[in-house]
Amino acid sequence: MNDLHYDEETLFELATVAPARRSGRVHMHVGSCSRCAELVASIESFSAALSEPEVWEVQDPDPLQAMPDEGRIRQLQELETRLSTERTVAAMRLSVLLGLRSA
C-alpha cells in the first residue's frame, strides 16, 4: 500500500466527475490503495443514493408514532440528570484548580 493518500476533496472529485475528466494518476492510485478505493466507493454509493427520487420525497410522519416510548423518555431524563451532576462537579473542580475556591 502507498503511504501517500489523496485528500477527500480530490477523491470526491474523482468519484463524481465523468470518467473522461478523471486524473489518470489519481485513478491509478485508487486502483492500488484500498483506503482511497474504499473512500471513493463510499462517495459513489452516497452520490448514487442521493440521485434516487425517493430520498427527496417528504414524508409526513404520524406525530403519535414519532413520540418516544415511556422507557426511552425515562432513559433520557436519567441522562439529563447525570449530565447536570457531571457539569456541576466539573465546575467545582475547575474552580479549585483555578484557585477560585478551596478544596
N, C-alpha and C positions, 0 to 999 in steps of 0.2 A: 504494500500500500504506500502511496505517496504521502509524505508528511505535510505537503503544501496543499491547501484547500482553497477553493474559490469562496468568496463571500456569498451570503444568501441572496443579495440583490442580483449578482451575476448569474447564480443558479436559477433564480426566479425568471430572469430574462431568457435563459436557455430553455426553461420548461414551457414558457408561454409564447415564444416567438415562432414564426414559421420556420420549418427545418432549413430552408434555403438561406435564411439570415443568421443561422447559428454559427458561432465561432468554432472553427474546427479544433482548436487547441482545447477549449473548454469541453467540447463534446468528447474528445479523446480522453481527457482526464476523468470525466464522469464514467466513461466505459471501463476504466481501470480502478476506480476508487469507490468502494462500497458505501462509505459515509456520504459522499456527494451524490452518488446514484440514489441512495435512499431518500435524500432530501429532494432531489428532482422528482422522483416518483411520487412523493408526498405532495409536492406542489402541483404536479399534473393531476393527481387524484382530486385534490381540493378544487382546482380550477374546473375540472370536469363536473364535479358536484354542483358548483355554482352556476354552471350553464344549464342545469336541469330546471325546467319551469316550476316544478313542484316546490323547489326551495324558496321561491319568491311568492308563493301563494300565501296570503294572510289567512290565518285560521282564527276564528273566534272561539276561544276556549270557554267551556261551561264554567262560570265562576265558582259553582259549588264543587266541581271536581278539581279546580285549581287550588283550593284550600288544603293546607297540610292537615294530616290527621292529628288527633289529640296527643298521641305519643311523640310525634315529631315536634309539636309545639312545646311540649314539656322538655324535650331534649334541648331545644333552642333557648328556652328560658333558663335552664340549668347552665348552659354555656355562657349566656349573658351574665349570670351571677358570678360564675367562676372568673370570667374575664374582668369584670368590675373589681373583684377582690384582688386579682393579679395586678391591675393598674394601681390600685391603692397601695399595695405592698411595694410595688416598684417605685412609686412616687416617694414613699417614706425612705426607702433605701437610697434613692438618689439624693434626697435632701441630706442624709447622713454623710454620704460620700462627698458631697459638695461643701460640707461643713456648715450647712444652713440649720442643722438640727443635731442634737447629740443623740448618741445611741442609747 
